[in-house]
Amino acid sequence: MRETVDAVVIGAGHNGLVAANMLADAGWDVLVLEGTGHVGGAVRSAEITAPGFLSDLCSAFYPLGAGSPPLLALDLEAHGLRWTHAPEVVAHLFPDGRAAVLSRELDLTAESLERFAPGDGSRWRQVYEQWRRLSADLLPSLLTPFPPVRSGVRLAARAGLGEALRLGRRFLVPARVLGEELFHGDGGRLLLTGLALHTDLAPDDAASGGFGWLLAMLGQQHGFPVPVGGAQQLTDALVRRLGRRGEIRTGAMVDRVVVGGGRALGVRCTDGRLVRARRAVVADVPAPTLYQSLILQEHLPVRLLQDLEGFRWDNATLKIDWALSGPVPWISPDVAGAGTVHLGTDPQRYAADLAAGRAPEDPFLLIGQMTTADATRSPAGTESLWAYTHLPRPAKPGEVDAEMVRTQIARVEDAVRRHAPGFDDLVLARHVSGPAELAQKNPSLVDGAINGGTAAAFQQLVWRPVTGLGRADTPVDRLFLASSSAHPGGGVHGAAGANAARAALARHRPLLGDAYAAGIGRAMRAIYR
């Protein structure tokens, strides 16, 4: 059986749904094929601990989403999405009870950092003032295809030569070095480093400082908002917006992108169903899945396949959700109102263990107090809590060390107990998602990698996912990569999906589409010859 549409979108993650909405807005007939039984990918919610306790299955807080031009342009609030915030944004809790707190109130953030070192409050204000001057053009520059011509020109004009060069350096410097340059006390330094560890980058890795600074500034400006009623509400708003202008089918696993004459012609599903795509195939799947599984190698440049052998995944992830009968009894009251909590004062050792393939003895924890952020997540007076940490990737794909996972579960809970005595007495139920479970729920989270590939500098911009153009275009005409494996990478901002949709539309722009395709083709041949 065969049917025909303008565009097929492979995968109903948030990037795939963003792309589908944008193509439908342009009047295209769009079909989204999702291999699992649910939509949303890593943006989903469910009751997995106890009845009445709602947990986000993967992503939870959305600082990038709040300021993302692609998501803002879709006006999801008009389709039922509502945002809410915890009283405070992030708290980094030290074992001695001190806490560095990032608040949406600038004065409160400054006061918190000032307690660690005189002058650090003023230093934070200075850094944030620079962000405020540049953010209107900076964020679009980071999220649009490389090079970001329009926003980049505006940013350079606004910043001036000297500040533009210093800003470029900020995105290359390691988090440890940037923290030491910006702050004198441990509060500001570890707050920045902890935010950098939201990626898979170590504190001494190039570009980790840029990621930490970016999340810090977004947190100060926008907070770390969450959807009222769970992450699923973000997905549901994208689905409602698409409405009848596009169709979404679950349980429709694609096993082949059909290519002929150098063009993507459509897809084949595992049940044998064929779907012809008149204009585009948009793939919201990891780059290795697309190039190594969905396309016959005879249709791809040999050099691309060779380059893909160097593709690096991000670290594996272990996530634990708890249903608690009351608020977490933190050793510092300053932490009670933070939606996101960081634990861990030796990030260099943690990162070194991961790099060496060892399970960290003192894991860095990223914790979400979801009821604190959104009262709808659990009954009044209780807390829906999660924590995640990273593990080394398995030596062989799919072969997760179960004993390592069990050991790390115990270490995670021990770390929480040390910082919140009496925690165990509040636990009503627990749910563990190790790397294998995360991949089972969402095949795109390969071995628990949640960012579609490492955020390391060597796999960003024109090197994401491999050496190329830093764009959604692929060596196959009318095939576009829309997942977090593409520039600009991980995070719930929808930019990868938006970039793919724009590229598909540009390919079919009247009078200019063939010239666009010819130019992309020449560039691809030069890169992969």
Salt bridges, closest charged atoms under 4 A:
GLU3 OE2 - ARG249 NH1 2.59
GLU3 OE2 - ARG273 NH1 3.97
ASP6 OD1 - ARG278 NH1 2.94
ASP25 OD2 - ARG241 NH2 3.02
ASP25 OD1 - ARG245 NH1 2.44
ASP56 OD2 - ARG377 NH1 3.04
ASP96 OD2 - ARG98 NE 2.85
ASP107 OD1 - ARG125 NH2 2.85
ASP120 OD1 - ARG123 NH1 2.68
ASP137 OD1 - ARG154 NE 2.91
ASP137 OD2 - ARG158 NE 3.01
GLU163 OE2 - ARG133 NH2 2.42
GLU180 OE2 - ARG176 NH1 3.34
GLU181 OE2 - ARG169 NH2 2.69
ASP204 OD1 - ARG176 NE 2.41
GLU247 OE2 - ARG249 NE 2.80
ASP255 OD1 - ARG268 NE 3.04
ASP307 OD1 - ARG303 NE 3.32
ASP321 OD1 - LYS319 NZ 2.56
ASP353 OD1 - ARG358 NH2 2.82
GLU361 OE1 - ARG349 NH2 3.23
ASP362 OD1 - ARG418 NH2 3.63
ASP374 OD2 - ARG377 NE 2.69
GLU403 OE1 - ARG406 NH2 2.87
GLU413 OE1 - ARG430 NH1 3.14
ASP414 OD2 - ARG418 NH1 2.65
ASP424 OD2 - ARG417 NE 2.57
ASP447 OD2 - ARG393 NH2 3.29
ASP473 OD2 - ARG471 NE 3.40
ASP477 OD2 - ARG263 NE 3.32
ASP477 OD1 - ARG507 NE 2.89
ASP514 OD1 - ARG507 NH1 3.46
